Amino acid sequence: MNSAPIGVAILGCGVVGSGLVRLLTESGSEVARRVGLPLAIRGIAVAHPERPRPEWVDPSLICGDAAALVARDDVLIVAECIGGTGQARQYVEAALRAGKHVATANKELMAKHGHDLCQIADDNGVALRYEGSVAGGIPLIGPVRTSLAADRIERILGILNGTTNYILTRMTRDGMGFEEALELAQELGFAEMDPTDDVDGFDAAYKLNIVASIGFGRSLRLGEMHREGIRAVTAVDIAVAERLGYVIKLLAIAKRDEEERLELRVHPTLVPKDHPLASVSDEFNAVFINLRHAKEVMFYGPGAGLGPTGSAVAGDIVDIARDVVSGARARIRCTCQPHPEVRPIEEIRTRYYLRLLTRDRTGVLGGIALILGEYDVGIATVSQELLAEDDPASHGYTGPCSQIVIVTHPARERNLRRALREIDRLPAVHAIASTFRVEE
């Protein structure tokens, strides 16, 4: 048996890449014991070789030519830690076509091009692993692809973005406004200076696309996913939701019905306080899965960072190396079927939370209820209170102002939108301040 080390090329040495280097270096003997052969880092390709690196990164391994590193004969596994879809896609595709196995945590790459890359891997008899692309250090993709493979997944609910979860946690616990909580998240390194991908829901959408593709066995298009961020969530809504027995989370939601039609959506959602996801706080991630036979399972842990994501990529490398040692090739193939029918957001049925600001007049609530009823939107609970002019909930309206809060029964979104357009035209309605979906 060949006893030569298994060569690994690492592309990128940022947060994830440097974390991977550290783990493979510090755990080298343990990894060798578990794999059956040692792993050897053949090189670390970076865009700027002259920049300083963490002390655990061997400077002699740094190089500036990723393409040449990928092509080396002594490299069998390529770890892509660059990010994005430009050069990363180029190098991953080149590695797969050259018969090299690939491990990546690149959520954007896998969400946008994962199906094509998996097909290239299958065609070349190599593995493409991406455990770290969805939930950092939480083992999720592996269990969904293996342990849950014989069951039928009906629904996936995920808190898949640590930045937004941290912001909403601060707003909930400390009464902060969105901007104040975002600024704190940036100061602590939980949010980028440009937080668009996180707070506008792009990051969570990438991750939902990946896990739903695997869970439902379908090749999904990002453009068919409904996406909203958390900028519209206010401290007032969080406080009102708390009084109603809910917390607000940015949820990634995927469902399928008996006809295999899918729902794919990312948006702020009211979750009951007794739901397991309600207690997931700060920068942590969690995924709650409903299955036909196993009923309910939940995965929880740190969703990003040097240690967790580096650990996930290292785990993929070890898994690939074990297959190499045992002589297995492409053990888990791409099984996604062609694009399914994805229901547009207007066609979904769910419950809704509505907060309206109105003049304090007799009959206003009755008029609102009448319009909702005309569009088959039933009211489950309703409350009305008079607001002081200096109350933040009044949005600066002068004179007597009432706040009406409604939680509906399940209704079709198209009907709700039509009803709200009519309600918004009522002379006594100042504003429809908030509309959020509710998930039980």
C-alpha positions as a printed Julia matrix, in Angstrom:
440×3 Matrix{Float64}:
   0.0    0.0     0.0
   1.21   3.47   -0.87
   2.23   5.28    2.34
   2.89   8.68    0.79
   1.02  11.6     2.4
  -2.14  12.85    0.73
  -1.36  16.26   -0.74
  -3.69  19.17    0.04
  -3.71  22.57   -1.68
  -5.37  25.46    0.15
  -6.66  28.41   -1.87
  -7.02  31.51    0.29
  -5.73  32.29    3.75
  -8.37  34.56    5.24
 -10.57  33.64    8.19
 -11.58  30.23    6.87
  -8.29  29.37    5.16
  -6.12  30.28    8.13
  -8.46  28.38   10.45
  -8.14  25.33    8.23
  -4.33  25.57    8.22
  -4.28  25.81   11.99
  -6.53  22.8    12.46
  -4.67  20.58    9.99
  -1.33  21.6    11.53
  -2.27  21.17   15.18
  -4.27  17.97   14.63
  -1.97  16.37   12.09
  -1.2   13.21   14.05
  -4.83  12.66   15.03
  -5.99  13.19   11.45
  -3.36  10.73   10.19
  -4.55   8.15   12.7
  -8.17   8.53   11.63
  -7.48   8.61    7.9
  -4.78   5.95    7.8
  -2.3    8.26    6.04
  -0.93  11.7     6.91
  -2.1   14.8     5.1
   0.48  17.22    3.77
  -0.26  20.86    2.9
   1.57  21.34   -0.41
   0.91  25.05   -0.68
  -1.34  27.97    0.26
  -2.23  30.22   -2.67
  -3.09  33.84   -1.88
  -3.6   37.01   -3.9
  -1.01  38.98   -1.9
   1.87  36.73   -0.77
   3.69  39.66    0.82
   1.05  40.28    3.47
   1.66  39.05    7.05
  -0.07  35.83    8.09
  -0.94  34.28   11.47
   2.0   32.75   13.28
   0.79  29.19   12.68
   1.0   29.59    8.88
   4.32  28.36    7.48
   5.62  31.2     5.23
   7.37  28.71    2.97
   3.96  27.35    1.88
   2.65  30.71    0.67
   2.5   31.2    -3.09
   0.76  33.51   -5.53
  -0.16  31.11   -8.35
  -3.31  29.2    -7.47
  -3.67  27.62  -10.91
  -0.17  26.14  -10.76
  -0.77  24.85   -7.23
  -4.01  23.14   -8.24
  -2.27  21.5   -11.21
   0.58  19.97   -9.18
   0.87  16.2    -9.4
   1.36  15.86   -5.65
  -1.98  17.58   -4.89
  -4.99  15.3    -4.6
  -7.39  17.47   -2.55
  -8.07  21.17   -3.1
  -9.59  23.3    -0.33
 -11.21  26.42   -1.79
 -11.31  29.22    0.82
 -11.35  32.25   -1.48
 -15.07  33.02   -1.57
 -17.2   34.58   -4.28
 -17.94  33.16   -7.7
 -15.15  34.53   -9.9
 -11.74  32.94   -9.47
 -13.16  30.48   -6.94
 -15.4   28.91   -9.57
 -12.56  28.85  -12.08
 -10.19  27.02   -9.73
 -12.8   24.59   -8.4
 -13.88  23.61  -11.9
 -10.26  23.21  -13.02
  -9.51  21.0   -10.03
 -12.52  18.77  -10.61
 -11.76  18.37  -14.3
  -8.17  17.48  -13.42
  -9.37  14.64  -11.19
  -8.79  16.44   -7.9
 -11.24  16.27   -5.01
 -12.54  19.61   -3.66
 -13.73  20.85   -0.26
 -15.26  24.31    0.03
 -17.3   26.48    2.39
 -18.29  28.88   -0.4
 -22.04  29.35    0.01
 -22.45  31.79   -2.87
 -20.58  29.51   -5.25
 -22.58  26.43   -4.28
 -25.92  28.27   -4.3
 -25.37  29.73   -7.76
 -23.33  27.0    -9.47
 -23.45  23.98   -7.15
 -25.54  21.75   -9.39
 -23.21  22.23  -12.37
 -20.11  21.7   -10.23
 -21.55  18.54   -8.66
 -22.23  17.21  -12.15
 -18.64  17.94  -13.18
 -17.42  16.12  -10.06
 -19.62  13.11  -10.9
 -18.42  13.08  -14.51
 -14.8   12.98  -13.34
 -15.28  10.48  -10.53
 -14.19  12.87   -7.76
 -15.78  14.28   -4.62
 -17.07  17.8    -4.03
 -17.77  18.46   -0.35
 -19.25  21.67    1.09
 -20.29  21.05    4.69
 -19.11  24.47    5.84
 -21.16  26.37    3.26
 -24.45  26.37    5.17
 -24.02  26.49    8.93
 -20.31  26.81    9.68
 -19.32  24.28   12.29
 -22.74  22.6    12.56
 -22.79  19.14   10.94
 -25.82  19.53    8.7
 -25.22  18.63    5.06
 -23.66  15.27    5.95
 -26.57  14.13    8.16
 -29.15  15.33    5.62
 -27.36  13.46    2.81
 -26.83  10.27    4.82
 -28.66   9.81    8.14
 -31.93  11.35    6.89
 -31.65  10.11    3.31
 -34.32   7.4     3.66
 -36.9    9.7     5.26
 -39.0   12.39    3.61
 -38.21  15.97    4.64
 -41.38  18.05    4.72
 -40.18  21.38    6.11
 -36.91  23.14    6.91
 -36.78  26.17    9.23
 -33.36  27.73    9.67
 -31.66  30.54   11.51
 -28.78  30.59    9.05
 -27.18  34.0     9.53
 -25.35  34.78   12.75
 -25.13  38.51   12.1
 -28.87  39.07   11.87
 -29.53  36.73   14.78
 -27.1   38.73   16.91
 -28.77  42.01   15.91
 -32.26  40.7    16.67
 -31.03  39.29   19.99
 -29.73  42.7    21.06
 -32.97  44.34   19.95
 -34.96  41.78   21.95
 -32.89  41.66   25.13
 -31.69  45.26   25.34
 -34.43  47.19   23.53
 -31.98  48.52   20.93
 -33.09  49.88   17.6
 -31.88  48.24   14.41
 -29.15  50.8    13.64
 -27.77  50.72   17.19
 -27.67  46.91   17.24
 -26.04  46.8    13.8
 -23.35  49.25   14.9
 -22.58  47.1    17.95
 -22.39  43.98   15.74
 -19.9   45.75   13.5
 -17.79  46.87   16.46
 -17.61  43.28   17.73
 -16.79  41.83   14.31
 -20.12  39.99   13.86
 -21.1   42.25   10.94
 -19.15  43.56    7.95
 -18.85  47.3     7.38
 -21.1   46.68    4.37
 -23.72  44.43    5.97
 -25.93  44.1     2.89
 -25.49  40.35    2.35
 -26.47  39.66    5.95
 -29.18  42.16    6.87
 -30.93  42.0     3.49
 -31.14  38.2     3.56
 -28.8   37.27    0.69
 -26.54  35.12    2.89
 -29.45  33.17    4.36
 -30.93  32.71    0.87
 -27.69  31.17   -0.43
 -27.64  28.75    2.47
 -31.3   27.81    2.19
 -30.85  27.13   -1.51
 -28.08  24.64   -0.7
 -29.74  22.76    2.15
 -33.15  22.67    0.45
 -31.57  21.32   -2.75
 -30.11  18.45   -0.76
 -33.11  17.92    1.5
 -35.64  17.84   -1.34
 -33.34  16.42   -4.02
 -34.1   19.25   -6.43
 -31.95  21.65   -8.41
 -33.17  25.09   -7.26
 -32.91  28.56   -8.75
 -32.04  31.44   -6.43
 -34.26  33.75   -8.44
 -37.36  31.77   -7.43
 -36.75  32.33   -3.72
 -38.58  35.14   -1.92
 -36.16  37.22    0.16
 -36.59  39.99    2.72
 -34.11  41.3     5.27
 -34.51  42.69    8.78
 -34.25  46.44    8.17
 -38.02  46.84    8.66
 -38.0   45.19   12.1
 -38.4   47.78   14.85
 -38.0   47.67   18.62
 -41.75  48.36   18.82
 -42.56  45.22   16.83
 -40.22  43.12   18.94
 -41.86  44.39   22.13
 -45.39  43.83   20.78
 -44.47  40.34   19.55
 -43.07  39.53   22.99
 -46.38  40.49   24.62
 -48.17  38.19   22.18
 -45.88  35.27   23.03
 -43.54  35.45   20.02
 -39.96  36.34   19.14
 -38.88  37.7    15.76
 -36.21  35.78   13.85
 -34.88  35.96   10.31
 -36.02  32.53    9.16
 -35.05  30.59    6.06
 -38.08  28.45    5.25
 -38.45  25.59    2.77
 -41.56  23.42    2.47
 -42.97  20.91    0.02
 -46.46  19.53   -0.42
 -47.69  16.15   -1.6
 -47.54  17.32   -5.23
 -43.83  18.21   -4.78
 -44.48  21.95   -5.07
 -42.04  23.93   -3.0
 -42.04  27.08   -0.91
 -38.68  28.86   -0.6
 -38.55  32.07    1.41
 -36.32  34.12    3.7
 -37.9   36.86    5.82
 -38.42  38.12    9.38
 -40.85  35.77   11.09
 -42.74  35.61   14.37
 -41.94  32.33   16.12
 -43.75  31.15   19.29
 -41.63  31.43   22.41
 -41.96  27.69   23.06
 -40.58  26.73   19.64
 -36.99  25.36   19.82
 -35.75  28.06   17.43
 -37.01  30.86   19.67
 -34.2   30.32   22.19
 -31.4   30.42   19.59
 -29.64  33.68   20.41
 -26.61  35.85   19.61
 -24.5   34.7    16.66
 -25.59  31.06   16.81
 -27.32  29.17   14.0
 -29.89  26.4    14.09
 -31.86  24.32   11.62
 -35.16  22.64   12.53
 -36.35  19.88   10.2
 -39.75  18.19   10.06
 -39.73  14.66    8.63
 -42.45  12.16    7.83
 -41.09   9.38   10.05
 -38.45  10.83   12.38
 -40.83  13.77   13.01
 -38.52  16.55   14.27
 -34.75  17.04   14.46
 -32.73  20.14   15.17
 -29.09  21.08   14.54
 -27.53  23.88   16.61
 -24.14  25.53   16.99
 -21.8   28.33   15.89
 -22.53  29.28   12.31
 -19.35  31.02   11.2
 -15.83  32.02   12.1
 -12.27  30.8    11.94
 -12.7   27.74   14.15
 -16.19  26.46   13.24
 -15.98  26.85    9.46
 -12.35  25.75    9.31
 -13.39  22.65   11.25
 -16.16  21.9     8.74
 -13.78  22.16    5.76
 -11.21  20.01    7.57
 -13.92  17.43    8.23
 -14.71  17.3     4.53
 -11.02  16.84    3.73
 -10.78  13.97    6.21
 -13.9   12.37    4.74
 -12.43  12.61    1.23
  -9.07  11.27    2.42
 -10.72   8.25    4.04
 -12.39   7.42    0.73
  -9.03   7.77   -1.03
  -7.39   5.36    1.4
 -10.24   2.84    1.1
 -10.35   3.11   -2.68
 -13.86   4.58   -2.8
 -14.62   7.26   -5.4
 -17.56   9.67   -5.56
 -19.37   7.73   -2.85
 -22.19  10.33   -2.58
 -23.27  11.4    -6.04
 -25.43  14.33   -7.12
 -29.03  13.08   -7.16
 -30.89  16.39   -7.7
 -33.76  16.18  -10.17
 -34.66  18.98  -12.6
 -36.14  22.24  -11.42
 -39.38  21.79   -9.44
 -42.43  24.01   -9.29
 -41.76  26.75   -6.73
 -44.85  28.55   -5.52
 -44.63  32.35   -5.76
 -44.93  34.2    -2.48
 -48.42  35.41   -3.44
 -49.65  31.8    -3.4
 -48.46  30.75    0.05
 -50.78  30.36    3.02
 -49.59  31.34    6.46
 -50.53  33.45    9.46
 -49.68  37.17    9.63
 -48.91  39.82   12.21
 -50.25  43.27   11.33
 -49.62  46.53   13.19
 -51.69  49.5    12.07
 -51.77  53.12   13.23
 -55.18  54.74   13.04
 -57.16  57.69   14.27
 -58.89  57.06   17.56
 -62.41  56.77   16.22
 -65.35  54.49   16.81
 -65.8   51.93   14.06
 -62.25  51.94   12.7
 -61.51  48.4    13.87
 -64.84  47.18   12.53
 -64.08  48.63    9.1
 -60.66  46.95    9.04
 -62.14  43.61   10.09
 -64.81  43.89    7.4
 -62.25  44.36    4.63
 -60.11  41.47    5.9
 -63.19  39.25    5.97
 -64.09  40.18    2.38
 -60.71  38.78    1.32
 -61.01  35.62    3.44
 -58.46  36.75    6.01
 -59.69  35.67    9.43
 -58.65  37.39   12.66
 -57.25  35.11   15.37
 -56.38  37.81   17.92
 -56.7   41.59   17.98
 -55.77  44.35   20.4
 -56.2   48.11   20.28
 -54.56  50.76   22.43
 -54.39  54.53   22.52
 -50.85  55.86   22.09
 -49.35  59.0    23.57
 -47.94  61.47   21.06
 -44.41  60.83   22.33
 -44.77  57.04   22.15
 -42.22  55.65   19.63
 -44.96  53.42   18.25
 -46.94  56.46   17.08
 -44.35  57.27   14.39
 -44.73  60.99   15.14
 -48.44  61.29   14.34
 -50.09  64.13   16.25
 -53.46  63.93   17.91
 -55.17  60.82   19.3
 -53.59  57.76   17.65
 -54.51  54.13   18.11
 -52.33  51.1    17.54
 -54.21  48.04   16.29
 -52.36  44.73   16.35
 -53.86  41.75   14.54
 -52.68  38.15   14.22
 -54.57  36.37   11.47
 -55.6   32.81   10.84
 -53.82  31.15    7.89
 -54.59  33.12    4.74
 -53.34  33.37    1.18
 -50.75  36.11    0.77
 -52.36  37.49   -2.37
 -55.61  38.02   -0.48
 -53.87  39.71    2.41
 -52.04  42.12    0.12
 -55.27  43.08   -1.62
 -56.97  43.64    1.71
 -54.13  45.79    3.0
 -54.25  47.98   -0.1
 -57.89  48.73    0.64
 -57.25  49.23    4.35
 -54.44  51.65    3.59
 -56.88  53.84    1.69
 -59.26  54.22    4.63
 -59.31  57.85    5.81
 -58.92  56.79    9.44
 -55.78  54.71    8.81
 -52.51  56.63    9.26
 -50.24  53.75    8.24
 -49.8   50.01    8.03
 -46.7   50.14   10.21
 -45.67  46.49   10.02
 -46.57  43.23    8.33
 -44.72  40.02    9.23
 -45.44  36.35    8.68
 -45.96  33.91   11.55
 -44.57  30.36   11.58
 -45.75  27.9    14.22
